Amino acid sequence: MTVASTWTVTGMTCGHCVASVTEEVAALAGVEDVQVDLGSGRVVVTSAEPLDRTDVAAAVEEAGYALA
């Protein structure tokens, strides 16, 4: 089963921001794909299992940003 989750990240302003968030979220267990839209702050994560919001929030915070 593949699950797509959509999150909104605040504070991203450039391509480096997108790369940082993508890298940290992609490192979570079970994540298969991460698509980040800088303009809207939307992050779509495809994973093998549903992700825990706490885990996603921690990864985003590690990159220097926050979930909305």
C-alpha positions as CSV (number, residue, x, y, z in Angstrom):
1,M,0.0,0.0,0.0
2,T,1.2,3.5,-0.8
3,V,0.0,6.5,1.1
4,A,0.3,10.2,0.0
5,S,0.3,12.7,2.8
6,T,0.2,16.5,2.3
7,W,1.7,18.9,4.8
8,T,2.3,22.7,4.8
9,V,5.7,24.0,5.7
10,T,6.3,27.6,6.8
11,G,9.4,29.6,6.4
12,M,10.8,28.3,3.1
13,T,12.0,31.1,0.8
14,C,14.4,29.5,-1.8
15,G,15.6,26.4,-3.6
16,H,18.0,25.6,-0.7
17,C,15.1,25.6,1.7
18,V,13.3,23.1,-0.6
19,A,16.4,20.9,-0.8
20,S,16.8,20.9,3.0
21,V,13.2,19.9,3.7
22,T,13.2,17.3,0.9
23,E,16.4,15.7,2.3
24,E,15.3,15.5,5.9
25,V,11.8,14.2,5.1
26,A,13.1,11.7,2.6
27,A,15.3,10.2,5.3
28,L,12.2,9.1,7.3
29,A,11.6,5.4,7.4
30,G,9.2,4.2,4.6
31,V,9.3,7.5,2.6
32,E,9.4,6.8,-1.2
33,D,9.1,10.3,-2.6
34,V,8.9,13.9,-1.5
35,Q,7.6,16.7,-3.7
36,V,7.9,20.3,-2.3
37,D,6.2,23.3,-3.8
38,L,8.0,26.5,-2.7
39,G,5.2,28.9,-3.6
40,S,2.5,27.2,-1.5
41,G,4.8,25.5,1.1
42,R,3.0,22.3,0.3
43,V,4.9,19.1,0.8
44,V,3.5,15.9,-0.6
45,V,5.1,12.7,0.8
46,T,4.6,9.3,-0.7
47,S,5.3,6.5,1.8
48,A,4.8,2.8,2.4
49,E,2.8,3.4,5.6
50,P,1.0,6.5,7.0
51,L,3.5,8.9,8.6
52,D,3.2,10.2,12.1
53,R,2.9,14.0,12.2
54,T,5.4,14.1,15.1
55,D,8.1,12.4,12.9
56,V,7.4,14.7,9.9
57,A,7.4,17.8,12.2
58,A,10.8,16.7,13.7
59,A,12.3,16.2,10.2
60,V,11.0,19.6,9.0
61,E,12.4,21.3,12.2
62,E,15.7,19.6,11.6
63,A,15.8,21.3,8.3
64,G,15.1,24.6,10.1
65,Y,11.4,25.1,9.3
66,A,8.0,24.3,10.8
67,L,4.8,22.5,9.9
68,A,1.9,24.9,9.7
